[in-house]
Amino acid sequence: MTTDKTQTGTLENWTPQRLSAAFEAGDVAIIDVRTPQEYAFEHIRGALLAPLATFEPRHLPAQDGKRLVFHCGSGVRSRKVAEACLAAGMHPVAHLDGGFGAWKAAGLPYVTIDPATGSNKMVTPDKT
């Protein structure tokens, strides 16, 4: 993990591996800030959707006991959201560095649409 100092606080940049481990341990909630269409096509199983277009920090769940980690496709939108949360007084704030693209490149599991059935299916990349 790296951090960036902003005018309103410290932004944590998490790796996919760290986020996956923290999510499995139940230590974080993942907030997906992509569009509903992007989320429907593929997403991290268990991630909550809060699209950037309608995002307001005051509507987020309380951070009691869990850190919120934001993600988008590449890390650009999630960084904007994280900075907005810092400006709103939320601390600590983190986002997935490299976004969902980095998650997939790391070989971590995700949900996508099965073209044969139109239903969701879990993708667990082969790590060999």
Secondary structure, DSSP 8 states (H G I E B T S, - for coil): -EEEEETTEEEEEE-HHHHHHHHHTT-EEEEE-S-HHHHHHEE-TT-EE--GGG--GGGS---TT-EEEEE-SSSHHHHHHHHHHHHTT--SEEEETTHHHHHHHTT--EEEE-TTTSSEEEE-----
